[in-house]
Amino acid sequence: MIELEKRLFNQNWNYKNRDIIIKRLKETHYDIIIIGAGITGAGVAREAAMRNLKVAVVDMQDFAAGTSSRSSKLAHGGIRYLSHGDMDLVHESTTERNWLLAHLPHLIRPVPFLFVHLKDGKYNKRTIVSAVKIYDFLGNKDTEFKIFKEYKWYKPEEVFELEPEYIREGNLGGAVYYDNNVDDARLTIETLKEAVIRGADVLNYCKVNGYVKDNGKIMGVKCRDLENDNDFEIMGTLVINATGIWTDNLLESYPEEIPKPLIRPTKGVHLQYRREHVKNRMATIIRSITDDRAFFVLPRNKDFTIIGTTDTDYKEDLATPFCNKDDADYLITSTKHYFPSAELDYDNIISTYAGIRPLVMQKGKSESDISRKHIIFFSDDGLATITGGKLTAFRNMAEDLFIHIEKKNIFPDIKRKKNFSKQKYIISLEKDDWIKELKNSGVNINNDIADHLYQQYGKGALKILDIIKENESMKEKIIEENDFIAAEIVYLLKNELTPHLIDVFCRRTEMSLWIHHKKAKEAANKVAELMAKEYSWSDDVKKQEVDTYMGYIAKTVAFIR
């Protein structure tokens, strides 16, 4: 563990060393080549590296740029899947959620969920109590990592105390149970780093255009480095398709039992407000008054609330989904019904984001009824594919893939006991240890910034303190009303492969969500200055990077203007 921790901050996995990484990709014969660096590909990379396999990972976009940075930001068990009868899925997800909370404590943060019995509503007290009781039971079943806290039922007057602005008419009480907040993109990045410190070579902006074959069997991949428009090949024993919503694009042959196309993309949209405008205290499950779909009102830290998600079939460009007026109105209308005093005008929207779910095709089912179970199969040409599933269950999905690989005896001596990879992340840091280290560091930062750095970066926050020690100006905020500081940007540039300004705002941090869209230009210019200094950007490159990011922001709020 100590040796791996040293590698965590001495790995040279950054943009300045990108050419060195590409050189290794060209010259090395890998055991595993993974296409796709979302949470599924990251989980597979971590699992493979922990089994001492030589791993390469490539993605045509940035890490987590697709679905894995555009979720509801939850590490949860999916209580709504109980109504679908998906007990195995809920058990899998709740126990994986518990492991994450135990072994990535800074990033996985418990949040109470209120599930209310409304008169004439779909769920009565008996149904709700049964659901949360089963949910807690499945979370504790056959696992050493137990649930954070058991559910509790509250009478109507107690619900009004817990959530004063929630609708009172027809309110017959409710249950409170627990799931977890998470920064999905940061979880993906830290999972990739777990593989990198064990020797994996991981590259973004590198598109797979085809396969290298011998006698009809895949022996490697043909890539294009999109940063420099150079073509090269990566050779390996097994190629894994973990591309999520792009799964079908990578498949040249389908086993007979697999539908074609396999993926049914659906769009999920979220709105972010300040908490004072939504007026919620807890996370709440609400049902749309338009179509009776369930969605969430979710607290994010102490000041913000996310509302979402929608769930609609999507047939446009997979890489560029955005929130439109219909999406926003759908979420706002129902939220206003349940929080009548909420101030959800367009002008109060901080940000929006949209993602595409890689749902596995199931005939005759609506978007909301499709199972979130994953699927694994091998094509005739030897390509392994893993897709579907839930973000929370990424580790279990990866382990399941390797059970299939073990059965095929592709690699001798990689078998491990079930759940062996439920190990602590190297970056993990307990809160008490952070408080002690911060006190001894001599660095003076306010509590909100200290909490932010700890929650996002774990042991990385200790390196951010070192940056501040060297230069006090690095503790200055990017934007006065938010807790992001210059030192964390420098930390990210030095320790993570981050080519572009938009990568910093949308994946390495959540600045694109937390900084008001009207302040985006100010923030972009400040961060671009830091990147220009680190990367020796010209004024033209700096302007282009800012313009690209601002173009993205404009599209996320186009319906407001």
N, C-alpha and C positions, 0 to 999 in steps of 0.2 A: 504493500500500500504506500509506504514512504517513497519508494522508487517511482511509482506511478504518479504520485503527487508532485515530485520534482519535474517530471516530464510535462505536467499540466501547464506549467509556465515557462517551459524551455523546449517547446516543440517546433517552433518556427512555422507554425500553421497560420500564416498571414499573407497578405497580398504581395508584400515585397518578395516572398519566396515562391510565388505562384509558378514561375518558370522551372524551379527546382522540382516542384511537385509533378509538373507535366513531364519532366525528364524521367522521373522515376516511373510514371505511368507507362511511358513508352518502352522502358528497358526491363521492367519486371514482369515475370509470369506469376499471376495471382491465382490463389485458390478460388476466390470468390470475386466476381465483378457485379456490383449492384448498380442498377440504373434507377435513379430516383433518390433524392435526399430530403424527402419529407419524413414524418415521424416513423412511417413503416420502414423505409429504407434505412433510416438511422438506427432503428431497433435491430434490424437484421445485421447491420454493420457491427453494432456493439456485441450482439450475441456471437457472431462469427469470430470477432477479435478475441473475445473471452475464451473461445475454444482454440486459440492459438493458430487460427487460419490467417493467411495473408490476404488482405482485403483492399479492394479499390471501390470507390463510390464516385459516380458522376451524376450531375444534374444539369439540364439545359437552362434552368433558371438559377436563382439564388436558392440556398438551403431554406426549406420550409416556405418557399414563395407561393405554393399552391394552397391546398386545403389546410395544411399544418400551421399556417399563421392566421387563419380566418375562421376559426371555430368559435364556440361560445366561451372559450377560455375556462373550461371545466375539466378536472380530473374526476369523473363521476361514474356511477354504476349504471345510470340510465333507468331510473325508476319507471318511466313510462313503458319500457319494454316488458314489464310484468303483465300488462294488459294484453300483450301479444303472445303471452305464454313462453317468452324467451328466458326461462329460468337459468339455463346454462350461460347465456350471454351476460345476464345480470350478475351471476356468481363470479364469472371470470372478471368482469369489470370492477366490481366492488372490492374483490380481493387484490387486484392489481392496484387499484386506488389506494388501498390501505398500505401496501408495500411502498408506493411512491411517497406517501406522507411520512412513513417511518424513515425512509432512506434518502429523501431529498427534501428535508424539512423546511429549508428556507424558501423554496420555490412553490411547494404545494401547501396551500393555506386553507384550513377548514372554514366553511361558511354555512350558517344555518339556513335551511329552506323551509318556508311556510307553505303548507298544503291545506287549503281552507275548504270546509264543507259549506257550500252555499245552497240555500233553499232552491229547489228545482234544478240544481246543478247536476252534472254528469256523475259526480262521485259523492256518496254520502259518508257519514262518519264511519260506519262499519267497513265500507270499502277502503277508505283512506287508512284507517288503523290497520287493517289487514295488509295493505300494501307496504306501509312503512315497517310493520313488524317483520314481514317476509324479507324486505330489503335489508334490514339490520341482521336478520338471521343468515341470509346468504353472504353478507359481508364478513361474518364471523366464522362461517362454516369452512372447515378443513384448511385453516391458515393460521400461521403464528402471528400475523399482523392483524390486529383487531380494529373494529370501527372506532372512530374518534369519540363519539358519544351516542347513547341510545336515544331514540325518538321520545317525544313527550307530547301528550294531548293537552290542549288549552281550551278553556271555555271561551265563549264569545267575548265577555268583558276582558279576559286575559289577552285575547288576540288584539283587541283594541289598544291595549297597553303596549304590546309588542310592536304593532304596526298601526300607529294612530291614523294614518291617512288612507288606509285600505278601506274599501267599500264596506259600509256597515249594514246596509239593507240586505236582509236575508242571510247574514253571516251567523252561522251556527257553530262556530268554533273551528279549530284546526290543529294539525300536527306539525311539529318542528322536527326535522331530521337533518343530517349533515352530509354534505359533499364537499368538494374542494375547488377553489380557484387555482388557476395556473396560467402562466404565460406560455402558450403553446409553442411559439417559435423558439423561445429560450430553452424549453424542454428539448426540442429537436436539436438545437445547436449543442447543448450540453451532452446529449446522447451521442451525437457525432464525435464530440471531443473525447468521450469515453473510448471510442474506437481508435481515434487518432493517436492517443497516448499509448495505445497498445500496438501501434505500428501501421494502422490503416492509412492509405492515401486517399484524400477526399477533396474533390474539386467541383466548384460551381461554374456556371456559364460554359458548360461543355456538353454539347448535344450529340447523342447517339443517332447516327444516320443509317446504320445497317450493321450486319453481323459478318464476322470472318468465319467461314465454314470450311470444313473438310469432310468429304463424303456425306454431305447433308447435315452434319452436326456442328453446332455453334462452338467455336473455339476462342472467340473474342468479339470485340465490338469495334466498329469504325466510328470515330469521333471527329467533331469539329470544335476547336477552341473558339468560342464566339467572341472572346475578347480580342483575339488577334487574327481570326479567320485562317487558322492553320488546321490541316487535317492530320490525324494520326490514329494509330490502332492501339488497343489495349488487349493483351492476351491473357486468358485464364481458363481454369478447368470448368467452372460453372458460372453461368450468367443468370442473374436474377432480375426479373422485371418487377419493380416496386414503384411504379410510376403513378399509382392512384387513378385520377381521372383520365390520364393518358394511356392507361393499360392497353386498350385496343390498338393504339397506334404502334405499339411495340410487338404485337402478336402477328406472326406470319402464318401460323397454323393453330387451329383450335381442336382440342380433343372432342370426340363425338358428344360427350355429355355436357360440354360447355356451350352456353348460348352465344350467338354472334349477332350483334355486338354483346359484350359481356357487361359493360358499364352503362348504367343509367344516371347521367349527371343531373343533380338537382341543386338549385341555388339557395343558399341561406344568407340572409341579410341581417346585420345588426346595426343598431343606433347607439351612440354613446352620448350621455348627458351628464351634467353635474347632478349629484345626489339631491341638492337643494331644489332642483326643478322637478325631479321625479317624485321626491318625498318618500321614498321607501327606506326602510332600515335593514331589512333582511332580503334574502333571495326568495322569490315567490313564483310558484307555478300558476300561470293564468291560462284561460282558454279563450281563444279568439271569439268575439261575438259575431264575427263574419262567417267562419266556417268550422268553429269548434275545435280547431287545432290547439294543442298545448304549446306554449312557449314560455320563456323566462324573463323575469325582471331581476337582474343580477347586480349586487353591489361589487364594485371593484375598488379595493382599498377604501379609504375613509371618505373620499370626495366624489366618486364617480359611480355611474350606473350604466350597465349595458342592457339593452332591450333586444331580444331576439330568440329564436331565429325564424325566418320564413322557410318554406320548403316547397319549391316549385320546380317543375321540369325545366331544363335549360338546354337550349340548342345553339347558342351563340359561341363566340370565341372563349375557349376554356381558360385562357390565360388572363382575361380581362373582364371579369364580372364586376358590376357596380350596382349600388343601390339606386333605384329610380323612385319617382314620386309614388307610384302604386305600392312599392315595397314599404316605403316609409309610412304612408297613410295607413296601411294594413296594421302595422305594429302600434302606431300612435293611437288609433281609434280604440283598440281594445285596452291598451294600457290606461288611457284616460277613463275608461269605464270602471276599471278596478281601483284606480287612484284618481278620484274625481277632481281633486285640487291640483293635480300635476300640471306643470307649465311646460307643455311639450310642443311649443311653437317651433317652426323651422329655425328661427333665429337662435334658439337655445341649443341646437344640436352642436356638439363639440366635433364629432366626426362620424363617419359611417364606414363600414367595410362589408364586403360580400365574398363568399367562398363557394366552391363547388364540391359537393359530396360525391365520392366514388361509390355509389350504391350498386351492388351486384344485381343484375337484371332478374326480376321475378314477375312472371306474367300474371296479369289480372289484379295487381296490387297498386294502390295509390302511392304517391311519393312518401307520405308519412308512415305507411304501413310496411314498407320494405325493411327487412331485417338488416341489422348492422353487423351480422356475422361475417367473418372473413372467409376467403376461399383460396386454396392452394392447389396448383396442378403443374404438371410438366408437359410441354408440347413435344411432338415427335422429334423436333430438332434439338431437344435437350434444354430448351429455355424453361427455367422455373419461374412461375408467376405467383405473386401473393398480392391480394387486393381485397377491398372491402374492410370491414371491421371498424372499431372505434379507437380514437386517439388514446384513450386510457389503457387499452389492452395491447399496446404496441409490443411490449416485452413478451407477453404470452403468444402473440401472433408469430414473433420471430422464433420462439422456442418450438412452436408447432411446425414451422417450416423446417427446422433442423431435425425434428423427428422424422419428417418425410425424407430428408436428405440422408439420415442415418440408415433408413430402411433400404435406400438404394445403394448403400455402401460406397458412396462416391469418395469419401475421405475416411481412411482408417483412423481409429483412436481419437475421435472427436466426441464420443458419447459422454454425456454428463447426466447427473441425477436431475430429475424434474425440479424446476425452480432454482437451480444452482445460480442463475444470473440475477436472482433477487438479492443483489449485493448493493452496498452503499455506493452512491456515486462519489467519485474522487473529489468533486467540487463541493460536496455537501458540508455544511457548517451548522452546528447547533447555535441557537440564539444566545445562550449563556456564554458560549465561547466567543461569539462576535462582540458581545457587550464588554467582556474582559479585554479582548484585543483592542477594541476601539478606545477604551479607557487608558490602556497602556501606551497607545500610539502617540499621544500628545496632539493628535489632530482634532481641531475644534470644528465640528459641523453640527447643524441643528438636528433634532430628533427625527424629523420627517425625512430628511436626506439620508440619515443613517439607516432608518428602516427601509427606505427604498433600495439603497445599495446592498444591504443584507439580503432582502427578499429576492432581488434579481440575480445576484452574482455569487452568493455563498462565499467560498474562500477567495473568489475573484475580488470581492470587496476589500480584502486585505491588501491586494496588489494596488487597488485604487487608492487606498490610504497612502501607500508608498509614493505614488505619483503626486499626491497632494503635498507630501513631505518635501519632495524635491522642488515643487513650485506651488506656492500658496494660491496663486491665481487660478489654479485648476479646480478649485472647489466652487468657483462661480457658476451660477445657474445658467442654463441655456436660455430659458424663459423664466421670468421672475415668478410667475404663478404656478410653475411646475417644479418638480424635484430633480430633474435631470441636470447633471453637472458635466463640465468639460472633462474632468479626469476620467469619467466612465467611458467617454468617447475615445480617449487616447488608449485606455485599457483594451477596448474592443478592437481597435485598429492594430494593436501590437500582438494580440493573442488570438484573433479569429480572422479567417479569410474573408475579407469584406471589401470588395472592389468599388462599390458605388454608394453614393449618398442615400439613395432610396433603400439600400440594404440596411443602413444604420437606422433609418426612421421606421421601417416596416417590419424588420426581422430581428436585428440585434437588440433593439429597444422597442418600446411601444409608443414612441414619441408621435407617430402618425395618428394614434388614437387619442392620446392624452393632451396633446397641445391643440388648442382651438384652431380650426382651419383658417381663421383670419390672422392668426399669428404664425402660420406655417412658413411664410417667406422669411420672416425675421429669424426663426429658428434654423431654417435651412442655410441661410447665409453664415450664421455663426458656426454651425457644424462643418460646412464646406471649407471654412477657413482652417479649422483644425485638420481636416483631411488633406487640404492643399499643402499644409506644412509637413505632414507625415509622408505624403506621397509625391511631393514636389510637382503638384499640378500647376499648369499655366492658368492664367486668368480665363482663357477660352474654355478650358476643360472644367474649371470651377463653375463658370456660368452655365455650361451645358448640363452639368450634374444638377444644379439648382433648378434649371428649367424643366428637366425631366421629372424631378420630384414634384414640382409645382403643377405640372401637367396631370400627374396622377391625382393629386389632391383636388384639383378642379373637377375631375370626373367623379370623385366620391361625393361631391356636394352640388353637382350640376343642377339637380332638381330644385335646389333652394333659390337659385338666381333667376 
